[in-house]
Amino acid sequence: MKLITYSKQKIFKDDFALVKKVLKSNFLTTGPTVEIFEKKIKNYLNSKYALSCSSGTSALFMAFKAIDLKKNDIVICPIVNFVATTNLLSLFNANIIFVDINEETGALDITKVEKILKKKRIKKVKAIVNMHIGGIPNDIEKFYKLKKKYNFLLIEDSCHAFGSTYNINNRTYKIGSCNHADISTFSFHPLKTITTCEGGVLTTNIKKFYEKSKLFRSHGINRNKNNHYSYDVTQIGLNLRLSDLNSALGITQLQKINYIIKKRNDIAKYYNKKFSKNDNFKTIKIINKNDKSCYHLYRIQIKSKKLKINKLINHLKLNNIISQKHYIPLYEFSFYKKKYGLKSNNYPCSKEYFKKTISIPIHLDCKKKDLEKIYSVLNEKI
Ligand SMILES: Cc1ncc(COP(=O)(O)O)c(C=O)c1O
């Protein structure tokens, strides 16, 4: 029986040639293919700068270094996100304010964020990390207006949203264009829209952030252009680089981006139609009707209180369908409970969302009959 996972990479026949060419070249890393990939990303997203790196986590790391994040700086984050963002913030000893999500979307709730910003006793907020869960743009215009009003830095953890677009005043923008954010970060992990195996990219339109990130990406080393044997270290840095080999895969994957997004949207359309009149489940909707998701994830929510989520996930698994929860809220983790004293009761929407939301398969190897099977198994009496 075919195993149908909630997500899966798609490697195309023509992805091999460029990887092979780079393997045979003089540069496996720090070579020209990295720069070609970055240029193509920049052109695709329409950002001024794009800086490739070893993972989505590295991109976030560069972002926090770029904004000069210091101990005790206040950063607002959603309570539901992959741990990369808050793990890093914890490493920086930032003062993290964990905010509840919107129960319907699973994304950071702007109304709750605004309430916090209005509180007089909260000192200046350095940054907010918005996250476009599943690929659905999360209130970009409203967060941007809030940024202008309260003057914080807006970072988008866009790891789910490569290829998603949003619309403001009848103009369409790519997430990552940074027209309404300071920095955007992406992951090219195999389960994301396109892959470089491991890999990521940071985009920004602000030169200072680009330059700081670039230095941090490579040990803080400033090379002397006239002497290949001489360099200075002007700030601390690490090795967060993406290799030429990974970049080669990224280049040919990017060539297929429109096809990939169309296929994912076709699957979403199938599910949307099926679930539109379903008594057991509802789907997570795109709130702003002109926004478009790359559909990194397809999430559904259980309607009935009687149907328990773990039972459903296990039933799907018995039928070789692997679903997932995105994500376990941070208050569930022992580290976060211990360090930040997080309690589920302070996050009622996240608690409800977590009880009823699963991601079901959406990727290019899902055939029509797989989708039919998924829908039918989901609706079996268990
Ligand atoms: C929302 C989000 N943020 C950050 C990351 C970290 O990306 P990476 O695994 O490439 O380090 C991921 C990866 O799963 C993610 O989904």
The ligand as a Gaussian input file, in Angstrom:
#p B3LYP/6-31G(d) Opt

LIG

0 1
 C        7.908000      28.067000      10.250000
 C        9.308000      27.556000      10.245000
 N       10.276000      28.337000      10.727000
 C       11.564000      27.944000      10.710000
 C       11.925000      26.702000      10.216000
 C       13.346000      26.294000      10.226000
 O       13.803000      25.984000       8.922000
 P       14.980000      24.928000       8.718000
 O       14.458000      23.578000       9.043000
 O       15.338000      25.066000       7.276000
 O       16.077000      25.343000       9.627000
 C       10.944000      25.860000       9.726000
 C       11.296000      24.534000       9.212000
 O       10.619000      23.559000       9.330000
 C        9.600000      26.287000       9.749000
 O        8.618000      25.511000       9.281000

